[in-house]
Amino acid sequence: MKILVLNCGSSSIKYKLFDMDSKEVIAQGGIEKIGLKGSFLKLTLPDGSKKVLEKDIPEHTVGVEFILNTLASPEYGAIKSLDEIDAVGHRMVHGGERFSESVLLNKEVLDVFIACNDLAPLHNPANLKGVNAITAILPNVPQVGVFDTAFHQTMPDYAYLYAIPYELYEKYGVRRYGFHGTSHRYVSQRVCEFLGVKPEGQRIITCHIGNGGSIAAIKDGKCMDTTMGLTPLEGLMMGTRSGDIDAGAVTFIMEKEGLNTTGVSNLLNKKSGVLGISGISSDMREIESAVAAGNKQAILAEKMYFHRIKKYVGAYAAVLGGVDTIVFTGGVGENQASCRAAVCEGLEFMGVKMDKSRNSVRGVEAVISADDSKVKVVVIPTDEELVIASDTMAIVSK
């Protein structure tokens, strides 16, 4: 079975084509700058080399059509015909409270998904454009939605509610939903397979650390708490997002700077975090280089970034009544040894003991704690696309 996975953003489309008989990625790439000047498709060829194809892509249907034509083209194709695509799986960002698992997409499901647009005004409409494009081009191919928020729907009410008038939850659904759920689900399951243990009885803290970052507390395979909230803004300090901030500080800044809601949202989502503190970049690789060069603002940004992660690891150990495994994933979590070392330093009282040489790994599955560490610290590269493809196959096969 061949399954196409699409991840549609407001001005981009990422894709992977899987042969699920071998779980092999047979084609992958992405379109950038949809609706903007200089739009292009960048794809990975079978030999691993990259190719950029420039094309005017005014909107998502044209983009999806370009991807499909490329997949079946004589020059760059991985399939002879679009008839070989058995199903399409979509990354869907916000499923609200209605979706606790992946579902076959039909009109009823999409109507509920559209009703969640207020909760994710940038992401959900873009996700829907991908679904509509496939419907227009491949009307007979089944489509499945895999929701970022679904894995976190096992959180208890005392963890997901905000301490504001309850009627605001009843009227508008104002609560904590959490994101990166597909990644947290994959790595929490995969680490159990990797370590040869069953999820039942395991207390796992998963740290998805990248330009966007979140942490989840997982017990018996179920999410008990996570750092992101109603939106992806809450929780950790991120590349350009502030993470946790006093709401009083927000209203204070709005008054002093004369900002409206759009202005303050732009400030907290796009101009804050690592970028806002360092004044250099939102990319932790560039921050690491600046730290090595002695840049004081970069040093401060890095310390703040690591401190937030450590603080939540400690908090979630308390929530779980202890911890058996800490997992690092995401671009920074998988590749930056200094981040993992800084987060775990000082956690010896919890039973964490790191092995410096083991921690020097990048992007591979590995135990990085010492043999006598009571808590296993593990790197597990995430694979959200494989989860989407696997869910899609399972649902379509029924």
C-alpha positions as CSV (number, residue, x, y, z in Angstrom):
1,M,0.0,0.0,0.0
2,K,1.3,3.5,-1.0
3,I,0.3,6.4,1.2
4,L,0.9,10.0,0.6
5,V,1.3,12.2,3.8
6,L,0.6,15.9,3.5
7,N,1.4,18.7,6.0
8,C,-0.1,21.9,4.7
9,G,0.9,25.2,6.3
10,S,-0.3,28.7,5.4
11,S,2.3,29.1,2.7
12,S,3.9,25.6,2.5
13,I,3.2,22.0,1.8
14,K,5.5,19.2,3.0
15,Y,5.0,15.7,1.7
16,K,6.3,12.1,2.0
17,L,5.2,9.1,0.0
18,F,5.5,5.8,1.9
19,D,5.5,2.3,0.6
20,M,3.9,0.8,3.7
21,D,4.8,-2.8,2.8
22,S,8.4,-1.9,3.7
23,K,7.6,1.4,5.6
24,E,10.0,3.0,3.3
25,V,9.9,6.7,2.2
26,I,10.0,6.5,-1.6
27,A,9.6,10.3,-2.2
28,Q,9.7,13.4,-0.2
29,G,9.9,17.2,-0.5
30,G,8.1,20.4,0.1
31,I,6.7,23.5,-1.5
32,E,7.6,26.9,-0.1
33,K,6.3,30.5,-0.6
34,I,2.8,29.6,-1.8
35,G,1.1,32.7,-3.0
36,L,4.4,34.6,-2.9
37,K,7.0,35.6,-5.5
38,G,9.7,32.9,-6.0
39,S,7.7,29.9,-5.0
40,F,9.4,26.5,-5.5
41,L,9.3,22.7,-4.9
42,K,12.3,21.2,-3.3
43,L,12.5,17.4,-3.5
44,T,14.9,14.6,-2.5
45,L,15.9,12.3,-5.3
46,P,16.4,8.5,-4.8
47,D,20.2,9.0,-4.6
48,G,19.7,11.5,-1.7
49,S,20.5,14.6,-3.7
50,K,18.2,17.6,-3.7
51,K,16.5,19.3,-6.7
52,V,14.7,22.6,-6.7
53,L,11.9,23.1,-9.3
54,E,10.7,26.7,-9.6
55,K,7.0,27.4,-10.4
56,D,4.4,30.1,-9.8
57,I,2.2,28.5,-7.1
58,P,-0.6,30.9,-6.3
59,E,-2.6,28.6,-4.0
60,H,-2.7,25.1,-2.5
61,T,-4.6,23.2,-5.2
62,V,-1.9,24.2,-7.7
63,G,0.7,23.2,-5.2
64,V,-0.8,19.8,-4.5
65,E,-1.2,19.2,-8.3
66,F,2.4,20.1,-8.9
67,I,3.5,17.6,-6.2
68,L,1.3,14.8,-7.6
69,N,2.6,15.5,-11.2
70,T,6.2,15.4,-10.0
71,L,5.6,12.1,-8.1
72,A,4.4,10.5,-11.4
73,S,6.8,12.3,-13.7
74,P,9.3,10.3,-15.9
75,E,12.2,12.5,-14.7
76,Y,11.6,12.8,-10.9
77,G,8.8,10.3,-10.3
78,A,8.6,7.5,-7.7
79,I,5.5,6.1,-9.2
80,K,4.3,5.4,-12.7
81,S,0.7,6.6,-12.2
82,L,-1.3,8.5,-9.5
83,D,-3.5,5.3,-9.4
84,E,-0.7,3.8,-7.2
85,I,-1.6,6.2,-4.4
86,D,-4.0,4.2,-2.2
87,A,-4.7,6.9,0.5
88,V,-3.7,10.3,1.7
89,G,-3.0,11.1,5.4
90,H,-3.1,14.7,6.6
91,R,-1.5,16.4,9.5
92,M,-4.5,18.3,11.1
93,V,-3.4,20.8,13.9
94,H,-6.4,21.5,16.1
95,G,-9.2,18.9,16.6
96,G,-10.6,20.5,19.8
97,E,-12.3,18.1,22.1
98,R,-14.1,16.1,19.4
99,F,-11.1,14.1,18.1
100,S,-9.1,11.8,20.4
101,E,-7.9,9.6,17.6
102,S,-7.3,9.7,13.9
103,V,-10.4,9.6,11.6
104,L,-11.5,9.0,8.0
105,L,-12.3,12.4,6.6
106,N,-15.9,13.0,5.4
107,K,-18.2,16.0,5.3
108,E,-19.3,15.5,8.9
109,V,-15.8,15.3,10.3
110,L,-14.6,18.3,8.2
111,D,-17.6,20.4,9.5
112,V,-16.5,19.7,13.0
113,F,-12.9,20.5,12.1
114,I,-13.9,23.8,10.5
115,A,-15.7,24.7,13.7
116,C,-12.2,24.6,15.4
117,N,-10.9,27.3,13.1
118,D,-11.1,29.9,15.9
119,L,-8.7,27.8,18.0
120,A,-6.1,27.6,15.2
121,P,-6.8,30.4,12.7
122,L,-3.4,30.1,10.9
123,H,-3.2,26.3,10.8
124,N,-6.6,24.7,10.4
125,P,-7.7,26.6,7.2
126,A,-4.4,25.7,5.6
127,N,-4.8,22.0,6.6
128,L,-8.3,22.1,5.0
129,K,-6.9,23.5,1.8
130,G,-4.8,20.3,1.4
131,V,-7.8,18.1,2.0
132,N,-9.9,20.1,-0.6
133,A,-7.1,19.9,-3.1
134,I,-6.9,16.1,-2.9
135,T,-10.7,15.9,-3.1
136,A,-10.6,17.9,-6.3
137,I,-7.7,16.1,-8.0
138,L,-8.1,12.5,-6.6
139,P,-11.8,12.4,-5.7
140,N,-11.9,8.6,-5.2
141,V,-8.8,8.3,-2.9
142,P,-9.7,8.0,0.8
143,Q,-8.3,10.6,3.2
144,V,-7.5,10.4,6.9
145,G,-6.9,13.2,9.4
146,V,-4.3,12.8,12.2
147,F,-4.7,15.6,14.8
148,D,-1.9,17.3,16.8
149,T,-4.2,17.6,19.8
150,A,-5.6,14.1,19.9
151,F,-3.0,12.4,22.0
152,H,-3.4,15.0,24.8
153,Q,-7.2,14.3,25.1
154,T,-6.5,11.9,28.0
155,M,-5.4,14.8,30.2
156,P,-7.7,15.0,33.3
157,D,-9.9,18.1,33.7
158,Y,-7.8,19.4,36.6
159,A,-4.8,19.5,34.3
160,Y,-6.4,21.0,31.2
161,L,-8.7,23.7,32.7
162,Y,-7.6,27.2,33.3
163,A,-8.5,28.8,36.6
164,I,-10.9,31.3,34.9
165,P,-14.7,31.4,35.1
166,Y,-15.9,27.9,34.1
167,E,-18.5,29.4,31.8
168,L,-15.7,30.5,29.4
169,Y,-14.8,26.9,29.0
170,E,-18.4,26.0,28.4
171,K,-19.1,28.8,25.9
172,Y,-15.9,28.9,24.0
173,G,-13.9,25.8,24.8
174,V,-11.1,27.8,26.5
175,R,-8.8,25.1,28.0
176,R,-5.4,23.6,27.4
177,Y,-5.3,21.3,24.4
178,G,-1.6,20.7,23.8
179,F,0.2,20.2,20.5
180,H,3.0,18.0,19.0
181,G,0.8,15.1,20.1
182,T,1.7,12.9,17.1
183,S,5.4,13.3,18.0
184,H,4.8,12.7,21.8
185,R,2.7,9.6,20.9
186,Y,5.4,8.2,18.6
187,V,8.4,8.7,20.8
188,S,6.7,7.5,24.0
189,Q,5.7,4.3,22.2
190,R,8.9,3.9,20.4
191,V,11.1,4.3,23.5
192,C,9.2,1.4,25.1
193,E,9.9,-0.8,22.1
194,F,13.6,0.4,22.1
195,L,14.0,-0.4,25.8
196,G,12.0,-3.7,25.6
197,V,9.4,-2.6,28.1
198,K,5.6,-2.3,28.0
199,P,4.0,1.1,28.3
200,E,1.9,0.0,31.2
201,G,3.5,1.0,34.5
202,Q,5.9,3.4,32.7
203,R,6.3,7.0,33.7
204,I,7.8,8.9,30.7
205,I,8.6,12.5,30.2
206,T,8.9,13.3,26.5
207,C,10.7,16.5,25.5
208,H,10.0,17.6,21.9
209,I,12.5,20.4,21.7
210,G,12.9,22.4,18.5
211,N,12.0,25.9,17.2
212,G,8.7,25.1,18.7
213,G,8.9,23.0,21.9
214,S,6.7,21.1,24.3
215,I,7.0,18.5,27.0
216,A,4.5,15.8,28.0
217,A,4.0,13.7,31.1
218,I,2.9,10.2,30.1
219,K,1.8,7.4,32.4
220,D,0.7,3.9,31.2
221,G,1.0,5.2,27.6
222,K,-1.5,8.1,28.2
223,C,-0.8,11.8,28.4
224,M,-1.5,13.3,31.9
225,D,-0.2,16.8,31.2
226,T,1.6,18.9,28.6
227,T,3.1,22.3,28.4
228,M,1.3,23.9,25.4
229,G,-2.2,25.3,26.0
230,L,-5.1,26.7,24.1
231,T,-2.5,27.6,21.5
232,P,1.1,26.6,21.0
233,L,2.2,29.8,22.8
234,E,2.1,28.4,26.3
235,G,4.9,26.5,28.1
236,L,8.5,26.5,27.1
237,M,10.6,29.3,25.7
238,M,10.8,28.7,22.0
239,G,12.5,30.0,18.9
240,T,10.2,33.0,18.5
241,R,7.5,32.3,21.1
242,S,7.7,33.7,24.6
243,G,6.2,30.6,26.3
244,D,4.8,31.2,29.8
245,I,4.2,34.9,30.7
246,D,2.2,36.7,33.3
247,A,-1.1,37.8,31.7
248,G,-0.7,41.0,33.7
249,A,2.6,41.6,31.9
250,V,0.8,41.2,28.6
251,T,-1.8,43.9,29.4
252,F,0.9,46.2,30.8
253,I,2.9,45.9,27.5
254,M,-0.3,46.5,25.5
255,E,-1.0,49.7,27.3
256,K,2.6,51.0,27.2
257,E,3.3,50.1,23.6
258,G,-0.3,50.9,22.3
259,L,-0.7,47.3,20.9
260,N,-4.0,45.7,19.9
261,T,-4.6,42.0,20.1
262,T,-3.0,41.4,16.7
263,G,0.1,43.4,17.7
264,V,0.6,41.6,21.0
265,S,0.0,38.2,19.3
266,N,2.7,39.1,16.8
267,L,5.0,40.2,19.6
268,L,4.6,37.0,21.7
269,N,4.5,34.5,18.8
270,K,7.0,35.9,16.3
271,K,9.4,38.4,18.1
272,S,10.0,36.8,21.5
273,G,11.6,33.6,22.7
274,V,15.3,32.9,21.8
275,L,15.1,35.6,19.0
276,G,13.7,38.2,21.4
277,I,16.3,37.7,24.1
278,S,19.4,37.1,21.9
279,G,18.6,39.6,19.2
280,I,20.5,37.3,16.9
281,S,18.4,34.4,15.7
282,S,15.7,31.9,16.6
283,D,18.0,29.0,15.5
284,M,19.7,27.3,18.4
285,R,22.6,26.3,16.2
286,E,23.4,30.0,15.6
287,I,22.9,30.7,19.3
288,E,25.4,27.9,20.2
289,S,28.0,29.5,17.9
290,A,27.3,32.9,19.5
291,V,27.7,31.4,23.0
292,A,31.0,30.0,22.0
293,A,32.1,33.4,20.8
294,G,31.1,34.9,24.2
295,N,28.0,36.8,23.2
296,K,26.3,37.8,26.5
297,Q,22.7,38.0,25.1
298,A,23.1,34.6,23.5
299,I,24.4,33.1,26.7
300,L,21.4,34.5,28.6
301,A,19.0,33.2,25.9
302,E,20.5,29.7,26.1
303,K,20.4,29.7,29.9
304,M,16.7,30.7,29.9
305,Y,15.9,28.1,27.2
306,F,17.5,25.2,29.2
307,H,16.1,26.4,32.5
308,R,12.5,26.2,31.3
309,I,12.9,22.7,30.0
310,K,14.5,21.6,33.3
311,K,11.8,23.2,35.3
312,Y,9.0,21.3,33.5
313,V,10.9,18.0,33.7
314,G,11.0,18.4,37.4
315,A,7.4,19.5,37.6
316,Y,6.3,16.5,35.5
317,A,8.3,14.1,37.6
318,A,6.1,15.4,40.5
319,V,2.9,15.0,38.5
320,L,3.8,11.4,37.6
321,G,5.0,10.5,41.1
322,G,8.5,9.8,39.8
323,V,10.0,9.1,36.4
324,D,11.3,6.0,34.7
325,T,12.4,7.5,31.3
326,I,13.2,11.0,29.9
327,V,13.1,11.2,26.1
328,F,14.6,13.9,24.0
329,T,13.3,14.5,20.4
330,G,12.8,17.3,17.9
331,G,15.5,19.2,16.0
332,V,17.3,20.5,19.1
333,G,16.5,17.5,21.4
334,E,17.9,15.0,18.9
335,N,21.0,17.0,17.8
336,Q,22.2,19.3,20.6
337,A,24.2,17.4,23.3
338,S,24.7,20.6,25.3
339,C,21.0,21.1,25.6
340,R,20.5,17.6,26.9
341,A,23.4,17.9,29.3
342,A,22.3,21.2,30.7
343,V,18.7,20.0,31.3
344,C,19.8,16.8,33.1
345,E,22.5,18.5,35.2
346,G,21.3,18.8,38.8
347,L,18.7,16.1,38.4
348,E,20.8,13.5,40.2
349,F,18.4,13.8,43.2
350,M,15.7,12.3,40.9
351,G,18.0,9.4,39.9
352,V,19.4,10.9,36.7
353,K,23.0,10.2,35.9
354,M,24.3,11.1,32.5
355,D,27.1,9.5,30.5
356,K,29.0,12.3,28.7
357,S,30.4,10.1,25.9
358,R,27.0,8.5,25.2
359,N,25.5,12.0,25.0
360,S,27.7,13.0,22.1
361,V,25.2,11.4,19.6
362,R,23.2,13.2,17.0
363,G,19.9,12.1,15.4
364,V,20.0,8.4,16.3
365,E,18.2,6.3,18.8
366,A,20.5,6.0,21.9
367,V,20.5,5.6,25.7
368,I,22.6,8.6,26.9
369,S,22.4,7.9,30.7
370,A,24.9,5.9,32.6
371,D,24.4,2.2,33.3
372,D,23.7,2.9,37.0
373,S,21.3,5.7,36.3
374,K,17.9,5.0,37.9
375,V,16.2,7.0,35.2
376,K,16.9,6.1,31.6
377,V,17.6,9.2,29.4
378,V,17.1,8.4,25.8
379,V,17.3,10.1,22.4
380,I,14.5,9.0,20.0
381,P,14.3,10.8,16.6
382,T,10.6,11.6,16.0
383,D,8.8,10.4,12.9
384,E,5.4,12.1,12.8
385,E,4.9,11.2,9.1
386,L,5.3,7.5,9.8
387,V,2.6,7.8,12.5
388,I,0.3,9.6,10.0
389,A,0.9,6.9,7.3
390,S,0.4,4.1,9.8
391,D,-2.8,5.5,11.1
392,T,-4.0,6.1,7.6
393,M,-3.3,2.5,6.5
394,A,-5.0,1.1,9.6
395,I,-8.2,3.2,9.1
396,V,-8.4,2.6,5.3
397,S,-7.7,-1.1,5.7
398,K,-10.8,-1.5,7.9
